[in-house]
Amino acid sequence: METKLKNMRKSEILQLKDEVQYQNGQVVSKTLAQNHSISLTLFAFEKGEEISTHESGGDALVTVLEGTGRFTVAGEEYVLKQGESIVMPAGIPHAVFGQERFKMFLTVVF
């Protein structure tokens, strides 16, 4: 049987925020699924780290799992805290900045 989700324990209760760890001076990512339809990735941002402005080929739904992140979408800034989400539309420039240490779950639908 082919596994669809990778890098995850199965059949047990998980805290997604515990599945990716902070590393000094880095943005850490952990891919859970990647194919032509969807991408699921966990991220841990150290304070002050960022992913610079870029565009995605799909709609990107972000949910902050811990801490506070700043998201710039089409030039407008949004500060999100734990439990908050934002959709960054396909083809629209966006960036992510660690306003403080934070973790997020990213779902991109192509």
Kinemage of the C-alpha trace (Angstrom):
@kinemage 1
@onewidth
@group {chain A} dominant
@subgroup {mainchain}
@vectorlist {calphas} color= white
{ca met a 1} P 0.000 0.000 0.000
{ca glu a 2} L 1.406 3.391 -1.045
{ca thr a 3} L 1.617 5.983 1.712
{ca lys a 4} L 0.075 9.335 0.794
{ca leu a 5} L 1.293 11.311 3.830
{ca lys a 6} L 4.983 11.178 4.650
{ca asn a 7} L 7.122 12.187 7.619
{ca met a 8} L 4.192 11.674 10.016
{ca arg a 9} L 3.329 9.058 12.600
{ca lys a 10} L 0.049 7.325 11.788
{ca ser a 11} L -2.857 6.242 13.989
{ca glu a 12} L -1.969 8.388 16.976
{ca ile a 13} L -2.903 11.802 18.308
{ca leu a 14} L -0.509 14.529 17.140
{ca gln a 15} L 0.138 18.179 17.853
{ca leu a 16} L 1.191 19.573 14.466
{ca lys a 17} L 3.296 22.276 16.146
{ca asp a 18} L 5.443 19.546 17.712
{ca glu a 19} L 6.191 17.942 14.336
{ca val a 20} L 8.668 20.665 13.251
{ca gln a 21} L 11.433 22.144 15.397
{ca tyr a 22} L 13.031 25.582 15.541
{ca gln a 23} L 16.666 25.973 14.496
{ca asn a 24} L 18.703 29.109 15.224
{ca gly a 25} L 18.856 31.491 12.268
{ca gln a 26} L 16.728 29.319 10.009
{ca val a 27} L 13.340 28.663 8.511
{ca val a 28} L 12.734 24.926 8.875
{ca ser a 29} L 10.214 23.089 6.695
{ca lys a 30} L 8.797 19.573 6.830
{ca thr a 31} L 6.857 18.346 3.796
{ca leu a 32} L 3.912 16.083 4.613
{ca ala a 33} L 2.511 15.660 1.080
{ca gln a 34} L 3.404 16.972 -2.367
{ca asn a 35} L 1.761 16.213 -5.694
{ca his a 36} L 0.178 17.981 -8.671
{ca ser a 37} L -2.994 18.808 -6.677
{ca ile a 38} L -1.847 19.691 -3.158
{ca ser a 39} L 1.144 20.501 -0.979
{ca leu a 40} L 1.115 20.200 2.827
{ca thr a 41} L 4.083 21.648 4.716
{ca leu a 42} L 4.919 22.563 8.302
{ca phe a 43} L 7.261 25.504 8.951
{ca ala a 44} L 9.161 26.805 11.984
{ca phe a 45} L 10.511 30.377 11.707
{ca glu a 46} L 13.080 31.794 14.080
{ca lys a 47} L 12.452 35.413 15.042
{ca gly a 48} L 13.606 37.688 12.226
{ca glu a 49} L 13.784 34.941 9.576
{ca glu a 50} L 11.716 35.202 6.413
{ca ile a 51} L 10.657 33.796 3.090
{ca ser a 52} L 11.015 36.688 0.665
{ca thr a 53} L 8.375 37.825 -1.789
{ca his a 54} L 7.318 35.146 -4.265
{ca glu a 55} L 4.214 33.818 -6.017
{ca ser a 56} L 2.579 30.409 -5.884
{ca gly a 57} L 0.825 28.462 -8.610
{ca gly a 58} L -1.955 27.544 -6.181
{ca asp a 59} L -4.054 29.107 -3.448
{ca ala a 60} L -2.093 28.941 -0.179
{ca leu a 61} L -3.946 28.539 3.131
{ca val a 62} L -1.776 29.237 6.181
{ca thr a 63} L -2.702 28.483 9.785
{ca val a 64} L -0.414 29.744 12.543
{ca leu a 65} L 0.190 26.950 15.068
{ca glu a 66} L 2.335 28.872 17.566
{ca gly a 67} L 3.724 32.391 17.981
{ca thr a 68} L 3.216 35.375 15.680
{ca gly a 69} L 4.014 35.775 11.986
{ca arg a 70} L 3.726 38.673 9.580
{ca phe a 71} L 2.353 37.944 6.119
{ca thr a 72} L 2.521 40.406 3.251
{ca val a 73} L -0.017 39.713 0.503
{ca ala a 74} L -0.174 42.009 -2.534
{ca gly a 75} L 1.699 44.658 -0.522
{ca glu a 76} L -0.669 44.580 2.482
{ca glu a 77} L 0.628 43.340 5.858
{ca tyr a 78} L -1.266 40.974 8.159
{ca val a 79} L -0.083 39.879 11.612
{ca leu a 80} L -1.394 36.442 12.560
{ca lys a 81} L -1.286 34.711 15.933
{ca gln a 82} L -1.851 31.119 17.004
{ca gly a 83} L -5.094 29.727 15.594
{ca glu a 84} L -5.482 32.400 12.905
{ca ser a 85} L -5.408 31.717 9.161
{ca ile a 86} L -5.095 33.587 5.884
{ca val a 87} L -5.447 32.622 2.228
{ca met a 88} L -2.765 33.904 -0.118
{ca pro a 89} L -4.271 33.662 -3.621
{ca ala a 90} L -2.470 31.982 -6.510
{ca gly a 91} L -0.363 34.307 -8.623
{ca ile a 92} L -0.344 37.113 -6.024
{ca pro a 93} L 3.038 38.163 -4.548
{ca his a 94} L 3.395 37.303 -0.874
{ca ala a 95} L 6.081 37.012 1.813
{ca val a 96} L 6.344 35.593 5.353
{ca phe a 97} L 8.345 37.056 8.260
{ca gly a 98} L 8.976 35.750 11.777
{ca gln a 99} L 7.786 38.699 13.836
{ca glu a 100} L 8.628 36.370 16.707
{ca arg a 101} L 9.369 32.654 16.690
{ca phe a 102} L 6.398 30.980 15.062
{ca lys a 103} L 5.171 27.793 13.437
{ca met a 104} L 2.663 27.465 10.630
{ca phe a 105} L 0.880 24.819 8.588
{ca leu a 106} L 0.724 25.569 4.866
{ca thr a 107} L -1.769 23.958 2.479
{ca val a 108} L -1.395 24.838 -1.190
{ca val a 109} L -4.153 23.709 -3.554
{ca phe a 110} L -3.154 23.720 -7.231
